[in-house]
Structures are given as structure tokens and as C-alpha cells.
Amino acid sequence: MRKTAAEFFAGIGLVRLAIEEAGFDVVFANDIEPTKYALYAANFDASHFVLGDVRHVKGDEVPSVDLATASFPCTDLSLAGWRKGLNGEHSSMFWEFARVLEEMADRRPQVVMLENVASLASSGGGRDLGCVIEELNRLGYWCDLVQLDARWWVPQSRARLFVVGSMERPATSKEPEPSRIRPPWVRKFVAEHPELRMMSRPIPPPPEGRTTLPSVVESLSPGDPRWWDGLRLDRFLTALSPSQTGRLRDLAEASEVSWRTAYRRTRCGRPMWEIRPDAISGCLRTARGGSSRQALVEAGRGEVRVRWMTPREYARLMGAPNYRLDKVTENQALFGLGDAVCVLAVGWLARNYLAPLSDGVPVASSGGINPEYE
């Protein structure tokens, strides 16, 4: 039997795409961005989508569901932002999600999943993550921490932290074992916060991640106007450091064509281009912060070409190769995708954790348990 889900901060619906494949039907979605709604509506039935500020959503407007997801804004938590944390204008929207859950009272979903940047763990010296879990505990949820990197499924470096909460009290007690999905800091965090109600579910290891850029690059002819012209290419070349110039020369002199991504950085007050040393992309971002849009470098057999990455390449890097992008402009598509989740990563978590958890499969508690709940 399929489960139901509510998707907060739904964006363009990539969480929906992931969890529906794991047996959940999304019956409620909310986001404030009209552009993201346009993409959502082009790909899904949007009759349940509430376009508007989450601060105006009331608990009695949300249907009873088995799972609620929240990819709340990372702006104030990200290394690319000002690190204002949960008190920042954007990331403070977590508290609105918590408010809606509280207003749902005895209709709160059995399982919740929060998704955010990995730096949520260090924001405010770890206090912000503690506040998130403390609030979920107050609402009745036991919490687990899982860190996933999109590079295990697609050629993109994109580490994300997932907080999974369950209304079901863990059946046993067990310390979280350090692993790829639970780095050593997770165990340290649990040990340092014995007052929090934490849990730990055994999960099979994620894939090794051997995909590289050729699997997502659109094949464009050398004459395609999207390749930068000579003047723009020269500006790119002169904005490389000596070591970056050497890296590009080695790629260009190779007997086979290869691809790398490049992004702009400010070094000593001067904008510079940097080419990744490996055949994966850096973390895709929106145009509102960080290194924003990435360029694609094609080099080999004595030639070098550079262009911006395309929306279709962004979609492939997000694990959504067939996602419809024709209802918005190119920049709008890049904005929506750069602010989304990796479908394959969330799908893996949904199949291996969220679905069994919503079915009541037992888990173990981890770390200390506040005597209040004994």
C-alpha cells in the first residue's frame, strides 16, 4: 500500500520525484517561488501545490500524511552565505515548518525528513543542529543524522545532511557506527548531546560512485554558438593561475578529449577561474550566491573549448535526466535546479530508510536518553 507525503519548500519537485519511486504519493506541496512552481507544474500534477509563503500555511490546511519533507533554505547556513544560522532571514523558515507540525497536533506525520547543506552540522558551533533536533524532539520525534554526497550517484560533489525523525520510540539502544553516511562527527555530536533523543538505523552502504562528466555532457558540435568565442576564451585563459594554466595545457595536449568543470573564485581581490582536477562537477548553486554557474571545459587533441553548462546537464547532474525544462527561461531552469536535491540520493534514502520507517520497522536509539522520556 502506498504512503502519502507533504513536501515543504518543495522547489521544483525533485524530492517528490525521488520519494514517489519509493512508494509515497505527494498530496501537499508548498513553495514561495513562482519560477519553481512553473517547473513543478510542468512536470507533475500541481493541483495540491500551495504557492506562497510558508508563514501563511496553517496546520489544519495540511492533509494527514505519513511523511513530511522540508528542504528549508540553506542561505544562512551555507559556507557561501553569511552564516547567520537559524536566526537568519531565510534559514529561520525551519521554525515555520515546526510550527505547522505543531498545529497538526495528533495528525503529525509518523516520519519527517529535513534536508540541508552539510554545514548545518557546524553552523553556530553545532548549536543550530542541536536546536533543530531539540525542536523535533519536543514535537515527539526521535532523530537520526545521515550525510550523503551526490557524487556517489552522479558526477557532482554535493554533500547534504539529512535529519530523519520518527514518532516511533526505538526498540533498542546502540551507538551510531562511523561510516560514509555517518562520519565520525555524528557519533561525537550524539555523545556531546545526551539530552537529545537520537536513533540510529542500520542502512546498507550507498554505491561507490564511479560516474564521470562524459555521462552528462551534451554533445555540441565545435561550431555551436554556445561555445565561447575567441575573445571570451582569451579572457578565460588570462584569468587562470600558472598552475591552472598548466593543468589545462596537459588536458589540451592529451590524445583523447576530456571534460572538466570550471568556476570563478576571487583571489587577492581578483576574479580567477579554477578548473577542477577531477572529472566531476562542483556543487551546483543558484545564481544568488557562491560560485553560481559553472563552465564546462572541453580539451584534447590540441584544442580547448569553453562554454556554460546547460540546463539539461544540470538536470542530469541532479539525477533527473528527463525533467521538463521548456516552460521557463534558461536562467530560471538553472536557478531551480541549482537549488534542488539529487534525486538518486534522496531516492536511495527513501527506499532504505523512510519507507521502512513509515512501515514501523524497529530502529535503535543512539547515545544518551533524557530521563524525562524513560
C-alpha positions as CSV (number, residue, x, y, z in Angstrom):
1,M,0.0,0.0,0.0
2,R,1.4,3.4,-1.0
3,K,2.0,6.1,1.6
4,T,1.3,9.8,1.5
5,A,3.6,12.7,1.9
6,A,3.7,16.5,2.3
7,E,6.5,18.4,0.7
8,F,7.5,21.7,2.3
9,F,9.9,24.1,0.5
10,A,9.1,21.8,-2.5
11,G,11.1,23.8,-5.1
12,I,10.8,22.1,-8.5
13,G,9.7,18.8,-7.1
14,L,12.9,16.7,-7.1
15,V,12.2,15.4,-3.6
16,R,8.8,14.3,-4.9
17,L,10.4,12.6,-7.9
18,A,12.6,10.7,-5.5
19,I,10.1,9.6,-2.9
20,E,7.3,8.7,-5.3
21,E,9.6,6.0,-6.7
22,A,9.9,4.6,-3.1
23,G,6.1,4.3,-2.7
24,F,5.0,7.7,-1.5
25,D,2.3,9.9,-3.1
26,V,2.8,13.6,-2.5
27,V,-0.6,15.1,-1.6
28,F,0.5,18.6,-0.5
29,A,3.4,20.8,-1.6
30,N,4.4,24.4,-0.8
31,D,6.9,26.9,-2.0
32,I,7.1,30.6,-2.4
33,E,9.0,30.8,-5.7
34,P,6.7,31.3,-8.8
35,T,9.6,30.1,-11.1
36,K,9.9,26.9,-9.2
37,Y,6.2,26.4,-9.3
38,A,6.2,26.8,-13.1
39,L,8.7,23.9,-13.4
40,Y,6.8,21.8,-10.8
41,A,3.6,22.3,-12.7
42,A,5.2,21.3,-16.0
43,N,6.3,18.0,-14.5
44,F,3.7,17.0,-12.0
45,D,0.0,17.4,-11.1
46,A,0.2,20.7,-9.2
47,S,-3.4,20.8,-8.0
48,H,-2.2,20.2,-4.4
49,F,0.6,22.9,-4.7
50,V,0.2,25.9,-2.4
51,L,2.2,28.8,-3.9
52,G,3.0,31.2,-1.2
53,D,4.9,32.0,2.0
54,V,5.1,29.1,4.4
55,R,4.3,31.6,7.2
56,H,0.8,31.6,5.9
57,V,0.3,27.9,5.9
58,K,-1.8,26.6,8.8
59,G,-1.6,23.1,10.2
60,D,-5.3,22.4,9.5
61,E,-4.7,23.1,5.8
62,V,-2.2,20.2,5.5
63,P,-3.8,16.8,5.0
64,S,-2.9,13.8,7.2
65,V,0.2,12.2,5.7
66,D,2.8,9.5,6.6
67,L,5.8,11.6,5.7
68,A,6.6,15.3,5.7
69,T,9.8,16.6,4.0
70,A,11.4,20.0,4.4
71,S,14.3,21.3,2.3
72,F,14.3,24.6,4.1
73,P,16.5,27.4,2.8
74,C,20.3,26.9,3.4
75,T,21.2,30.5,2.7
76,D,22.1,31.4,6.3
77,L,23.8,28.0,6.9
78,S,25.9,27.7,3.8
79,L,29.6,28.5,3.6
80,A,28.6,30.7,0.6
81,G,26.3,32.8,2.8
82,W,26.8,34.9,5.9
83,R,26.4,32.1,8.4
84,K,23.6,33.7,10.4
85,G,22.2,30.3,11.1
86,L,18.7,29.5,12.2
87,N,18.2,33.2,13.1
88,G,18.8,34.3,9.6
89,E,16.0,35.6,7.4
90,H,15.9,32.5,5.2
91,S,17.0,29.5,7.2
92,S,14.8,30.6,10.1
93,M,12.0,29.2,8.0
94,F,12.7,25.9,9.7
95,W,10.7,27.3,12.7
96,E,7.7,27.8,10.4
97,F,7.8,24.1,9.3
98,A,8.0,23.2,13.0
99,R,5.0,25.5,13.7
100,V,2.9,23.7,11.1
101,L,3.8,20.3,12.5
102,E,2.8,21.6,16.0
103,E,-0.5,22.9,14.6
104,M,-1.2,19.5,13.1
105,A,-1.4,18.1,16.7
106,D,-2.3,14.4,16.8
107,R,-2.2,14.4,12.9
108,R,1.5,14.9,12.8
109,P,3.2,12.5,10.3
110,Q,4.9,9.4,11.5
111,V,8.1,10.4,9.8
112,V,9.8,13.7,8.9
113,M,12.9,14.3,6.7
114,L,14.9,17.5,6.7
115,E,17.5,18.2,4.0
116,N,20.1,20.9,4.1
117,V,23.8,21.7,3.5
118,A,26.3,19.7,5.4
119,S,27.5,22.9,7.2
120,L,24.2,22.8,9.2
121,A,26.3,20.5,11.4
122,S,28.8,23.2,12.2
123,S,26.5,26.3,12.0
124,G,26.7,28.2,15.3
125,G,29.3,25.8,16.5
126,G,26.8,23.0,16.3
127,R,24.1,24.8,18.2
128,D,21.8,25.2,15.2
129,L,21.7,21.4,14.6
130,G,21.1,20.9,18.3
131,C,18.2,23.3,18.2
132,V,16.7,21.6,15.2
133,I,16.8,18.2,16.9
134,E,15.6,19.6,20.2
135,E,12.6,21.1,18.5
136,L,11.8,17.9,16.7
137,N,12.1,16.0,20.0
138,R,9.7,18.4,21.5
139,L,7.2,17.6,18.8
140,G,7.6,13.9,19.5
141,Y,10.3,12.8,17.0
142,W,13.4,10.7,17.6
143,C,16.1,11.8,15.3
144,D,18.8,10.3,13.2
145,L,21.6,12.0,11.1
146,V,22.6,10.8,7.7
147,Q,25.1,12.6,5.4
148,L,25.0,11.8,1.7
149,D,27.1,13.0,-1.2
150,A,25.5,13.2,-4.7
151,R,28.9,12.1,-6.2
152,W,28.0,8.5,-5.1
153,W,25.3,8.5,-7.8
154,V,26.1,11.3,-10.2
155,P,29.3,13.2,-11.2
156,Q,28.6,16.1,-8.8
157,S,30.2,17.0,-5.5
158,R,27.2,17.8,-3.3
159,A,27.3,16.8,0.3
160,R,23.9,17.1,2.1
161,L,22.8,16.4,5.7
162,F,19.5,14.7,6.3
163,V,17.7,14.7,9.7
164,V,15.2,11.8,9.8
165,G,12.7,11.9,12.6
166,S,10.3,9.2,13.7
167,M,7.4,9.2,16.2
168,E,8.2,5.5,16.9
169,R,10.3,5.0,20.1
170,P,13.4,3.0,19.2
171,A,13.3,-0.7,20.3
172,T,16.9,-0.9,21.4
173,S,19.9,1.3,22.2
174,K,23.0,1.4,20.0
175,E,25.8,3.9,19.3
176,P,25.9,5.1,15.7
177,E,28.8,3.3,13.9
178,P,31.1,5.7,11.9
179,S,30.6,5.1,8.2
180,R,30.4,7.1,4.9
181,I,26.8,8.1,5.7
182,R,27.6,8.8,9.4
183,P,31.0,10.4,9.6
184,P,32.8,10.4,13.0
185,W,31.3,13.9,13.8
186,V,27.9,12.2,14.1
187,R,29.0,10.0,16.9
188,K,30.7,12.9,18.6
189,F,27.6,15.0,18.3
190,V,25.4,12.3,19.8
191,A,27.9,11.8,22.7
192,E,28.0,15.5,23.4
193,H,24.2,15.8,23.5
194,P,22.9,13.0,25.8
195,E,19.8,15.2,26.4
196,L,18.6,14.7,22.8
197,R,16.5,11.8,21.7
198,M,18.6,10.2,19.0
199,M,18.2,7.0,17.0
200,S,20.4,5.0,14.5
201,R,19.1,2.7,11.8
202,P,21.3,0.2,10.1
203,I,21.4,1.1,6.4
204,P,23.1,-0.8,3.5
205,P,26.1,1.1,2.1
206,P,25.4,3.5,-0.8
207,P,27.1,2.9,-4.2
208,E,30.7,3.7,-4.8
209,G,30.1,6.4,-7.3
210,R,32.1,5.9,-10.5
211,T,30.2,8.1,-12.9
212,T,32.1,11.0,-14.6
213,L,31.3,14.0,-16.6
214,P,31.1,12.3,-20.0
215,S,27.9,10.6,-18.8
216,V,26.1,14.0,-18.5
217,V,27.8,16.3,-21.1
218,E,25.6,17.3,-24.0
219,S,27.4,16.7,-27.3
220,L,27.7,20.0,-29.1
221,S,29.5,20.5,-32.4
222,P,32.6,22.7,-32.4
223,G,30.6,25.3,-34.4
224,D,27.7,25.5,-31.9
225,P,27.3,29.2,-30.8
226,R,27.2,28.2,-27.1
227,W,31.0,27.7,-27.2
228,W,32.7,30.9,-26.2
229,D,34.2,33.0,-29.0
230,G,37.9,33.8,-29.2
231,L,37.7,37.0,-27.2
232,R,35.8,35.4,-24.3
233,L,38.0,32.3,-24.4
234,D,41.1,34.6,-24.1
235,R,39.6,36.3,-21.1
236,F,39.1,32.9,-19.5
237,L,42.7,31.8,-20.2
238,T,44.2,35.0,-18.8
239,A,42.1,34.5,-15.6
240,L,43.9,31.2,-14.9
241,S,46.8,31.0,-12.4
242,P,50.0,29.4,-13.6
243,S,49.1,26.1,-12.0
244,Q,45.7,26.2,-13.6
245,T,47.2,27.1,-17.0
246,G,49.5,24.0,-16.7
247,R,46.5,21.8,-15.8
248,L,44.7,23.0,-18.9
249,R,47.8,22.6,-21.1
250,D,48.1,18.9,-20.0
251,L,44.4,18.3,-20.9
252,A,44.8,20.0,-24.3
253,E,47.9,18.0,-25.2
254,A,46.2,14.7,-24.4
255,S,45.4,12.3,-27.3
256,E,41.8,12.0,-26.1
257,V,39.2,14.7,-25.5
258,S,38.1,15.1,-21.8
259,W,35.9,17.4,-19.9
260,R,36.3,19.4,-16.6
261,T,34.2,22.0,-14.9
262,A,35.5,25.4,-14.0
263,Y,34.2,28.0,-11.6
264,R,35.1,31.6,-10.6
265,R,36.8,32.5,-7.4
266,T,38.1,35.8,-6.0
267,R,41.8,35.5,-5.2
268,C,43.5,38.5,-3.6
269,G,40.7,40.7,-4.8
270,R,40.9,39.5,-8.4
271,P,38.4,37.2,-10.1
272,M,40.0,34.0,-11.2
273,W,38.9,30.8,-13.0
274,E,39.7,27.4,-11.4
275,I,39.4,24.1,-13.2
276,R,38.6,21.1,-11.2
277,P,41.3,18.4,-11.2
278,D,38.7,15.5,-11.4
279,A,36.0,14.6,-13.9
280,I,33.1,15.6,-11.7
281,S,31.3,19.0,-11.3
282,G,31.5,21.1,-8.2
283,C,28.3,21.7,-6.2
284,L,25.7,23.3,-8.4
285,R,24.4,26.5,-6.9
286,T,21.8,29.2,-7.6
287,A,22.8,32.5,-9.1
288,R,22.1,34.1,-5.8
289,G,25.2,33.0,-4.0
290,G,28.6,31.3,-4.0
291,S,30.4,30.5,-7.3
292,S,27.0,30.2,-9.0
293,R,27.1,29.0,-12.6
294,Q,29.9,26.6,-13.7
295,A,31.6,26.5,-17.1
296,L,32.4,23.3,-19.0
297,V,35.9,22.9,-20.4
298,E,36.4,20.5,-23.3
299,A,40.1,19.9,-24.1
300,G,42.2,17.4,-26.0
301,R,44.0,16.8,-29.4
302,G,45.5,20.3,-29.2
303,E,42.2,22.1,-28.8
304,V,40.3,23.9,-26.0
305,R,36.7,25.0,-25.9
306,V,34.7,26.5,-23.0
307,R,31.0,27.2,-22.5
308,W,28.5,27.5,-19.7
309,M,26.9,24.3,-18.6
310,T,23.5,23.8,-20.0
311,P,20.2,23.3,-18.1
312,R,20.0,19.7,-19.4
313,E,23.4,19.0,-18.0
314,Y,22.3,20.5,-14.6
315,A,19.2,18.2,-14.7
316,R,21.4,15.1,-15.4
317,L,23.8,16.1,-12.5
318,M,20.7,16.2,-10.3
319,G,19.7,12.7,-11.3
320,A,16.7,14.0,-13.3
321,P,17.7,13.5,-17.0
322,N,14.2,13.6,-18.3
323,Y,12.9,16.5,-16.3
324,R,10.9,19.0,-18.5
325,L,12.6,22.4,-18.7
326,D,10.7,24.0,-21.6
327,K,8.3,26.2,-19.6
328,V,10.9,28.6,-18.2
329,T,13.9,30.5,-19.4
330,E,17.4,29.0,-19.3
331,N,18.4,31.1,-16.2
332,Q,15.2,30.2,-14.4
333,A,15.9,26.5,-15.1
334,L,19.4,26.9,-13.7
335,F,18.1,28.6,-10.7
336,G,15.5,25.9,-9.9
337,L,17.9,23.0,-10.5
338,G,20.8,24.6,-8.6
339,D,18.6,24.9,-5.5
340,A,17.3,21.4,-5.7
341,V,18.2,17.9,-4.4
342,C,19.9,15.0,-6.1
343,V,17.0,12.6,-7.0
344,L,19.1,9.5,-6.7
345,A,20.5,10.3,-3.3
346,V,17.0,11.1,-1.8
347,G,15.6,8.1,-3.6
348,W,18.2,5.8,-2.0
349,L,17.4,7.2,1.4
350,A,13.6,6.9,0.8
351,R,13.9,3.2,-0.2
352,N,16.3,2.2,2.5
353,Y,15.1,4.3,5.4
354,L,12.0,6.4,5.1
355,A,9.8,3.7,3.6
356,P,10.7,1.0,6.2
357,L,10.5,3.6,9.0
358,S,7.0,4.6,7.9
359,D,6.0,0.9,8.0
360,G,7.1,0.7,11.6
361,V,10.3,-1.3,11.2
362,P,12.2,-1.0,14.5
363,V,15.3,1.1,14.9
364,A,17.9,1.6,17.7
365,S,18.3,4.6,19.9
366,S,21.8,6.1,20.0
367,G,23.6,8.0,22.7
368,G,22.0,9.0,26.0
369,I,18.3,9.3,26.5
370,N,16.8,12.1,28.5
371,P,15.3,10.5,31.7
372,E,12.2,12.6,31.0
373,Y,11.3,10.2,28.3
374,E,12.1,7.0,30.1
